[in-house]
Amino acid sequence: MASKLDNLLAFQHQALGLRVHRQQVLAANIANADTPNYKARDIDFSAALKNAVAGRANGVDLVRTASGHLPGSGENSPAALQYRRDMQASADGNTVNMDVERSQFAENAVFYEAGITFISGRLRTMLTAIQGQ
């Protein structure tokens, strides 16, 4: 039963995880709006979600060249970070456009809340079915 529930919510779980990661990236862009030479970053959400659903990892495999090395993978991010295109020139080399960042941040937050609402509705529906009401 638990595996069926996991399978039912797996897509939403992956989507929410990517939304959280994107929110952190956008927040870092906003926080570094005044940092010289900071380059704004973002993720391609649809491509990252397709990769996550297909089970493709984003990282690189690390090779152990000596017996004392710890095994591991280079995967430290659920999605590949990309640099945002520079829309206007900045004297200090910073590519953060606060209007774009705020807009993307708010849009991502709305999609995150929608995902939470969807999962809550699914769980409520299952609870109603289990209780037989």
Secondary structure, DSSP 4 states (H G I P E B T S, - for coil): -HHHHHHHHHHHHHHHHHHHHHHHHHHHHHHTTTSTT---EEE-HHHHHHHHHHT---S-BPP--STTSPP-BS---SS-EEEPPP-S--TT-----HHHHHHHHHHHHHHHHHHHHHHHHHHHHHHHHHHT-
